[in-house]
Amino acid sequence: MAEQAHASPKTKNNKIGAFLSSKKVVPYIFVLPFFLSFSILTLYPAINGIIMSFRQILPGVVENVGFENYARVFNLNFYDALWNTVIYVFWTTMLLTVVPMLLAIFLNSKTIKLKTIFRASLFVPALTSTIVGGMIFRLMFSESSSAIGNQLMSLIGLGPIEWRYSAITAMFLMVVLAFWRWTGVNLLYYLAALQNISESLYEQADIDGASAWDKLRLITIPHLKPITVFVSTITIINGFRMFEESFVYWEATSPGNIGLTIVGYIYQQGVGQNDLGFGAAIGVVLMIIIFIISTIYLGITGTFGKGNNK
């Protein structure tokens, strides 16, 4: 009886071990950490934010207001923020898709020396905080005539520019900061994709007498389409979520809302004005905008259709 009592826990442990190591269970065990982190850090805040958007949440006041917050969303300040964000997304998507691709093709060439140094130098900005980089850019493009930006303007015969007080130059400051920081990251994506293109394709093209332009147009760019769609999609999403690039230049407010973005508007209303319900409603609208635009873009690029064909 004693041997059976001792054997019983071992048998149970063996059964548990066999169950946990079975092919049906192991995948779920590996996925569990991601599922828990996603549920706690993403899913729960998203659901809670949607609930908050139907409430008035002020210091000491929490009450249901229905769609009142959503009725307040579509105002002139929101339209200014949306317009600024759309322009920002357009320029960052263009620059952070095309330029890293061309740089990656250039650095992937066998004739280029010191490739590692070039790659490292382009990736270093990604390791820098946006706030730290933004403060440096803010000094470089200050209103002082001794600032680097104004010194460059003087070389071409132009006077000092108030970079942070004009809509065009304000957008330039935000875009150039994002471009400086994220070019290296997208460059690595393209470099990884270039390694997967078979050399035999280029050898066959050489045999057929194809020029460098023909190989770029008919081999390289078509094979880079999946990574191009990926890079442009995450750039669009990150563009609509942009906050630091604006905050570092103007902090709470910018003159004439020239630096106001949708996320900045959420911060302005939800944190600055302590109107968390209204801020949550703006956030839900932003989530819907990102979902619609991403879906349309992926449909235009044929991503959905390709997946269905498979």
C-alpha positions as CSV (number, residue, x, y, z in Angstrom):
1,M,0.0,0.0,0.0
2,A,2.8,2.4,0.9
3,E,4.5,1.7,-2.5
4,Q,1.3,2.4,-4.3
5,A,0.9,5.7,-2.3
6,H,4.5,6.7,-3.3
7,A,3.9,5.6,-6.9
8,S,0.7,7.5,-7.3
9,P,2.3,11.1,-7.2
10,K,5.0,10.0,-9.6
11,T,2.4,8.6,-12.0
12,K,0.5,11.9,-11.8
13,N,3.7,13.8,-12.4
14,N,4.5,11.7,-15.4
15,K,1.1,12.2,-16.8
16,I,1.3,15.9,-16.3
17,G,4.7,16.0,-17.9
18,A,3.5,14.0,-20.9
19,F,0.5,16.2,-21.2
20,L,2.6,19.4,-21.2
21,S,5.2,18.0,-23.6
22,S,2.6,16.8,-26.1
23,K,2.5,18.3,-29.6
24,K,-1.0,19.7,-29.0
25,V,-0.1,21.6,-25.8
26,V,3.4,22.8,-26.4
27,P,2.5,25.5,-29.1
28,Y,0.0,27.0,-26.6
29,I,2.6,27.1,-23.9
30,F,4.9,29.1,-26.2
31,V,2.1,31.4,-27.2
32,L,0.9,32.0,-23.6
33,P,3.4,34.8,-22.7
34,F,2.5,36.8,-25.8
35,F,-1.2,36.2,-25.2
36,L,-0.9,37.3,-21.5
37,S,1.1,40.4,-22.4
38,F,-1.2,41.3,-25.3
39,S,-4.3,40.9,-23.1
40,I,-2.9,42.9,-20.2
41,L,-1.1,45.7,-22.1
42,T,-3.2,46.0,-25.3
43,L,-6.6,44.3,-25.2
44,Y,-7.7,45.4,-21.7
45,P,-6.6,49.0,-22.2
46,A,-8.4,49.1,-25.6
47,I,-11.6,47.7,-24.1
48,N,-11.4,50.0,-21.1
49,G,-10.8,53.0,-23.4
50,I,-13.9,52.2,-25.4
51,I,-15.9,52.1,-22.2
52,M,-14.4,55.3,-21.0
53,S,-15.3,57.0,-24.3
54,F,-19.0,56.8,-23.3
55,R,-18.4,58.4,-19.9
56,Q,-17.7,61.8,-18.5
57,I,-14.6,61.4,-16.4
58,L,-13.6,64.5,-14.5
59,P,-12.0,64.9,-11.0
60,G,-14.6,63.4,-8.7
61,V,-17.2,62.9,-11.5
62,V,-17.8,59.7,-13.5
63,E,-21.1,59.4,-15.3
64,N,-22.4,57.8,-18.5
65,V,-23.0,60.3,-21.3
66,G,-23.7,58.1,-24.3
67,F,-22.4,59.4,-27.6
68,E,-21.9,63.0,-26.3
69,N,-18.1,62.7,-26.3
70,Y,-18.2,61.5,-29.9
71,A,-20.4,64.4,-30.9
72,R,-17.8,66.8,-29.5
73,V,-14.9,65.1,-31.4
74,F,-15.5,66.6,-34.8
75,N,-14.5,70.2,-34.2
76,L,-12.0,72.6,-35.8
77,N,-9.1,71.5,-33.5
78,F,-9.7,67.9,-34.5
79,Y,-9.7,68.7,-38.2
80,D,-6.5,70.7,-37.8
81,A,-4.9,67.7,-36.0
82,L,-6.2,65.3,-38.6
83,W,-4.9,67.4,-41.5
84,N,-1.5,67.8,-39.9
85,T,-1.3,64.0,-39.2
86,V,-2.3,63.1,-42.8
87,I,0.4,65.4,-44.2
88,Y,2.9,64.0,-41.8
89,V,1.9,60.4,-42.7
90,F,2.2,61.1,-46.5
91,W,5.7,62.5,-46.3
92,T,7.1,60.0,-43.8
93,T,5.7,57.1,-45.8
94,M,7.2,58.4,-49.0
95,L,10.6,59.1,-47.5
96,L,10.9,56.1,-45.1
97,T,9.9,53.7,-47.9
98,V,11.8,54.9,-50.9
99,V,15.1,56.2,-49.3
100,P,15.8,53.1,-47.1
101,M,15.1,50.9,-50.2
102,L,17.6,52.8,-52.3
103,L,20.2,52.9,-49.5
104,A,19.8,49.2,-48.9
105,I,20.3,48.4,-52.6
106,F,23.4,50.7,-52.6
107,L,24.9,49.1,-49.5
108,N,24.1,45.6,-50.7
109,S,26.3,46.1,-53.8
110,K,29.5,44.1,-53.8
111,T,31.6,47.0,-54.9
112,I,30.8,49.1,-51.8
113,K,33.4,49.1,-49.0
114,L,33.0,49.7,-45.3
115,K,29.4,48.5,-45.4
116,T,29.3,47.7,-41.7
117,I,30.3,51.2,-40.8
118,F,27.6,52.7,-43.0
119,R,24.9,50.4,-41.7
120,A,25.9,51.1,-38.1
121,S,26.0,54.8,-38.6
122,L,22.5,54.8,-40.1
123,F,21.1,52.5,-37.4
124,V,22.5,54.5,-34.4
125,P,19.7,57.2,-34.5
126,A,17.1,54.4,-33.8
127,L,18.9,53.8,-30.4
128,T,18.5,57.4,-29.5
129,S,15.4,58.7,-27.6
130,T,13.1,60.8,-29.8
131,I,13.0,63.4,-27.0
132,V,16.8,63.6,-26.9
133,G,17.1,63.8,-30.7
134,G,14.3,66.3,-30.9
135,M,16.1,68.6,-28.4
136,I,19.1,68.5,-30.6
137,F,17.1,69.3,-33.7
138,R,15.3,72.0,-31.8
139,L,18.7,73.7,-31.1
140,M,19.8,73.1,-34.7
141,F,16.7,74.8,-36.0
142,S,16.2,77.5,-33.4
143,E,15.3,81.1,-34.3
144,S,18.8,82.3,-33.5
145,S,20.9,83.5,-36.5
146,S,23.8,81.4,-35.1
147,A,21.7,78.1,-35.3
148,I,22.9,75.6,-37.9
149,G,19.7,75.8,-39.9
150,N,19.8,79.5,-40.2
151,Q,23.5,79.5,-41.0
152,L,22.7,77.1,-43.9
153,M,20.0,79.5,-45.0
154,S,22.5,82.4,-45.0
155,L,24.8,80.4,-47.4
156,I,22.1,80.6,-50.1
157,G,21.3,84.2,-49.4
158,L,18.2,83.8,-47.1
159,G,17.7,85.4,-43.7
160,P,17.0,83.7,-40.4
161,I,13.8,81.5,-40.3
162,E,11.5,81.0,-37.4
163,W,11.3,77.3,-38.0
164,R,8.8,76.5,-35.3
165,Y,6.3,79.2,-36.1
166,S,5.5,78.5,-39.8
167,A,3.3,75.6,-40.9
168,I,5.6,74.5,-43.7
169,T,8.8,74.6,-41.6
170,A,7.0,73.1,-38.6
171,M,6.0,70.0,-40.7
172,F,9.6,69.9,-42.1
173,L,10.9,69.7,-38.5
174,M,8.6,66.8,-37.6
175,V,9.2,64.9,-40.8
176,V,13.0,65.3,-40.7
177,L,13.2,64.1,-37.1
178,A,11.2,60.9,-37.9
179,F,13.3,60.4,-41.1
180,W,16.5,60.7,-39.1
181,R,15.4,58.3,-36.5
182,W,13.7,55.5,-38.5
183,T,15.7,55.3,-41.7
184,G,18.2,52.9,-40.2
185,V,15.4,50.5,-39.0
186,N,13.7,50.3,-42.4
187,L,17.1,49.9,-44.0
188,L,17.7,46.7,-42.1
189,Y,14.3,45.3,-43.2
190,Y,15.3,45.9,-46.9
191,L,18.8,44.5,-46.4
192,A,17.3,41.3,-44.9
193,A,14.9,41.1,-47.9
194,L,17.7,41.6,-50.4
195,Q,19.6,38.6,-48.9
196,N,16.7,36.3,-49.9
197,I,16.8,37.2,-53.6
198,S,18.6,34.4,-55.4
199,E,21.9,35.3,-57.1
200,S,20.9,33.0,-60.0
201,L,18.3,35.5,-61.1
202,Y,21.0,38.2,-61.6
203,E,23.3,35.7,-63.2
204,Q,20.6,34.7,-65.7
205,A,19.9,38.4,-66.3
206,D,23.6,39.0,-67.1
207,I,23.5,36.2,-69.6
208,D,20.5,37.7,-71.2
209,G,22.4,41.0,-71.5
210,A,20.2,43.0,-69.0
211,S,21.4,46.3,-67.8
212,A,21.7,47.4,-64.2
213,W,18.4,49.4,-64.5
214,D,16.7,46.3,-66.0
215,K,17.8,44.1,-63.1
216,L,16.7,46.7,-60.6
217,R,13.3,47.2,-62.3
218,L,12.5,43.6,-63.2
219,I,14.2,41.6,-60.3
220,T,15.1,43.7,-57.3
221,I,12.0,45.9,-56.8
222,P,9.4,43.2,-57.6
223,H,11.0,40.8,-55.0
224,L,11.1,43.7,-52.5
225,K,7.3,44.2,-52.8
226,P,6.3,42.2,-49.6
227,I,8.8,44.1,-47.4
228,T,7.8,47.4,-49.1
229,V,4.2,46.8,-48.2
230,F,5.2,45.9,-44.6
231,V,7.4,48.9,-44.2
232,S,4.9,51.3,-45.6
233,T,2.1,49.9,-43.5
234,I,3.9,50.2,-40.2
235,T,5.0,53.7,-41.3
236,I,1.4,54.7,-41.9
237,I,0.3,53.3,-38.6
238,N,3.2,54.9,-36.6
239,G,2.5,58.2,-38.5
240,F,-1.0,58.3,-37.2
241,R,0.2,57.4,-33.7
242,M,2.9,60.1,-33.7
243,F,3.3,62.2,-30.6
244,E,6.9,62.7,-29.5
245,E,8.0,64.4,-32.7
246,S,5.4,67.2,-32.1
247,F,5.7,67.3,-28.3
248,V,9.4,67.8,-28.3
249,Y,9.1,71.0,-30.4
250,W,6.0,72.6,-28.9
251,E,5.2,70.7,-25.7
252,A,1.5,71.5,-24.9
253,T,0.4,73.8,-27.7
254,S,1.7,75.1,-31.0
255,P,0.9,78.5,-32.6
256,G,-2.2,78.1,-34.8
257,N,-2.2,74.3,-34.2
258,I,0.6,73.9,-36.8
259,G,2.1,71.1,-34.8
260,L,-1.0,69.5,-33.4
261,T,-1.5,65.8,-34.2
262,I,-4.4,63.5,-33.3
263,V,-2.4,61.9,-30.5
264,G,-1.3,65.3,-29.3
265,Y,-5.0,66.3,-29.2
266,I,-5.7,63.3,-27.1
267,Y,-3.0,64.3,-24.7
268,Q,-4.2,67.9,-24.7
269,Q,-7.7,67.1,-23.9
270,G,-7.4,63.9,-21.8
271,V,-4.4,64.9,-19.7
272,G,-4.1,68.6,-20.0
273,Q,-7.8,69.3,-19.6
274,N,-8.5,66.2,-17.3
275,D,-11.3,65.2,-19.7
276,L,-10.4,61.5,-20.0
277,G,-13.7,60.5,-21.5
278,F,-13.4,62.9,-24.3
279,G,-9.7,61.9,-24.8
280,A,-10.8,58.3,-25.0
281,A,-13.4,59.1,-27.6
282,I,-10.8,60.8,-29.8
283,G,-8.6,57.7,-29.3
284,V,-11.4,55.4,-30.5
285,V,-11.9,57.6,-33.6
286,L,-8.2,57.4,-34.3
287,M,-8.3,53.6,-34.0
288,I,-11.1,53.4,-36.5
289,I,-9.2,55.7,-38.9
290,I,-6.1,53.6,-38.7
291,F,-8.0,50.4,-39.3
292,I,-9.9,51.8,-42.3
293,I,-6.8,53.3,-43.9
294,S,-4.7,50.2,-43.3
295,T,-7.4,47.9,-44.7
296,I,-7.8,50.0,-47.8
297,Y,-4.0,50.2,-48.4
298,L,-3.5,46.5,-48.0
299,G,-6.4,45.9,-50.4
300,I,-4.9,48.3,-53.0
301,T,-1.5,46.6,-52.7
302,G,-3.1,43.2,-53.2
303,T,-2.1,41.7,-49.9
304,F,-5.5,40.4,-49.0
305,G,-6.0,38.9,-52.5
306,K,-2.7,37.1,-52.4
307,G,-3.4,35.6,-49.0
308,N,-6.8,34.3,-50.3
309,N,-5.2,32.7,-53.3
310,K,-2.9,30.8,-51.1
